C-alpha cells in the first residue's frame, strides 16, 4: 500500500491513511516513509465509518481476512453514510 500511496502523492493526489490506535505501533515504523495525512482513531468501526465518509473510491490489494472483511463491509457503509 505504501507504493500506491507514494505514487498517488507524486501524481498530485491526496493520501489519507486511517488507522486504529491499537495497530499504530505494528503498522508504522521509522524505516517506512509516511505519505499524506494520517488519522488515528479509537477502533475499527470508526475507521470504516471515516473511510466511507472521506473516500471517493476504494482499492483492495492482496491481504488477509481483514482486507476481505473491509472489502465486503465498506461499500454498503458508503451507501448508508451518503444517505443519512
N, C-alpha and C positions, 0 to 999 in steps of 0.2 A: 504494500500500500504506500510505502514511503516513496517508491519510484514514481508511482502515479501522481501522488501529491506534489512531488518535486517538479515533475514535468508540467503539470497543470499550472503551478505557480510561475514557471518560466514562460508559459504562454499567456500570462496575464490573468489567469483565473483565480477565483477565491477559494482558499482551502480552509475548512473549518473542521477541526477534529473535536469530537465529543467523547469524553472518557469517564467512566465511573471512578471515583476516588480509590476504590479497592484495587483497581487494576493499574493505577498510575505507576507504582514502583516496578511492575513487571513489564509494562508496555512502553516505557520511556527510558532512555539512557543518555548519558553524556556522549557516547560514541555515535549515536544516531542523530542526524540533523532533525530539527523540527520545522515544520512548514506552517505558514499562515497563523490562524487563530486556534487556540486550544481552550475548550471549556471543560472544566472538571465539574461533574455532577455527583449527586449522592448515591444513585443506584441505576440499574439497567433500564428500568421503566422510564425514568426521567430522561435517560439518554435517547431512547427510542422516540419518545414524545417530541423531544427537541429536534432530533434528526428529521422527523416527519414535518415539523413546522418550518425548519430552516432550509430544507433541500428542494431543489428543482428536479433532481434525478438521483438514482442510486445505481451503483455498480457493485457486484459481488465478485471477489477474487477467490481462488481456491482456499478453503479453510476447513474448519471443523464443524461440530454441531452448532456452535454459537452463530456461525455465519449462516447456516441453513435456517436456523430459528429466526434470525433477523430478516432474512430474505422473505420468509413467509409472513412475518408479522408487520413489517413496516408499510407495505402497500395499503393494507386495509386501514392502518393508523393514519396514513396520509389523507385518505378519503374522509375519515372522521374529523381530523384536525381542520381540513379545509371547509367542512360543512358546519362545524359547531364552534 
